[in-house]
Amino acid sequence: MVALKVTKVGEDVAVVLTEELRLALGVTEGDTLYAESSEAGEVTLAGRDMSFEARRARGRVFITRYKKTIDALAK
């Protein structure tokens, strides 16, 4: 578990990521982080959008890219 510091930046508040967490998430300054909360009160951070639609779009890109290989393996 990593403790995060919440700090005030102008009128907003920001969370300061440790170097370890930044590397684990694969993000750099200016990137977007995606947060999802659960009914249990837990929050998950991800370096990419993990919503159903985003995963579906990535799957379609993968299938399009490897269509010939997938077709060959299906034979």
C-alpha positions as CSV (number, residue, x, y, z in Angstrom):
1,M,0.0,0.0,0.0
2,V,1.2,3.5,-0.9
3,A,0.2,6.6,1.1
4,L,-0.6,9.6,-1.1
5,K,-0.4,13.2,-0.1
6,V,-3.3,15.5,-0.9
7,T,-2.3,19.1,-1.4
8,K,-4.0,22.3,-2.4
9,V,-3.2,23.8,-5.9
10,G,-4.9,27.1,-6.4
11,E,-8.7,26.4,-5.9
12,D,-8.3,22.7,-6.5
13,V,-6.7,19.8,-4.6
14,A,-4.3,17.3,-6.1
15,V,-2.8,14.0,-5.2
16,V,0.9,13.7,-5.3
17,L,2.1,10.3,-6.7
18,T,5.3,8.8,-5.5
19,E,7.8,7.8,-8.1
20,E,7.1,4.1,-7.4
21,L,3.4,4.5,-8.0
22,R,3.9,6.7,-11.1
23,L,6.1,4.0,-12.7
24,A,3.7,1.2,-11.7
25,L,0.8,3.1,-13.4
26,G,3.0,4.0,-16.4
27,V,2.0,7.6,-16.4
28,T,4.0,10.8,-16.8
29,E,3.1,14.5,-16.2
30,G,0.1,15.5,-18.3
31,D,-1.3,11.9,-18.7
32,T,-4.8,11.1,-17.5
33,L,-5.5,8.7,-14.6
34,Y,-8.8,6.8,-14.4
35,A,-10.3,6.2,-11.0
36,E,-13.1,3.8,-10.3
37,S,-14.9,3.4,-6.9
38,S,-16.6,0.3,-5.7
39,E,-19.6,-0.1,-3.4
40,A,-17.2,-1.3,-0.7
41,G,-15.6,2.2,-0.7
42,E,-12.4,1.2,-2.4
43,V,-10.9,3.2,-5.3
44,T,-8.9,1.7,-8.1
45,L,-6.5,3.9,-10.1
46,A,-5.5,2.9,-13.7
47,G,-3.2,4.4,-16.3
48,R,-5.8,3.7,-19.0
49,D,-9.5,3.6,-19.3
50,M,-10.8,0.2,-18.1
51,S,-14.5,0.8,-18.8
52,F,-16.3,-1.8,-20.9
53,E,-16.4,0.4,-24.0
54,A,-12.7,1.2,-23.8
55,R,-11.8,-2.5,-23.4
56,R,-14.1,-3.4,-26.3
57,A,-12.5,-0.8,-28.5
58,R,-9.0,-2.1,-27.7
59,G,-10.2,-5.6,-28.5
60,R,-11.5,-4.6,-31.8
61,V,-8.2,-2.9,-32.7
62,F,-6.4,-6.1,-31.7
63,I,-8.7,-8.3,-33.8
64,T,-8.3,-6.0,-36.8
65,R,-4.5,-5.9,-36.5
66,Y,-4.2,-9.7,-36.2
67,K,-7.1,-10.8,-38.4
68,K,-5.0,-12.9,-40.8
69,T,-3.4,-14.7,-37.8
70,I,-6.7,-15.3,-36.1
71,D,-8.2,-16.6,-39.3
72,A,-5.3,-19.0,-39.9
73,L,-5.5,-20.3,-36.3
74,A,-9.2,-20.9,-36.7
75,K,-8.7,-23.4,-39.5
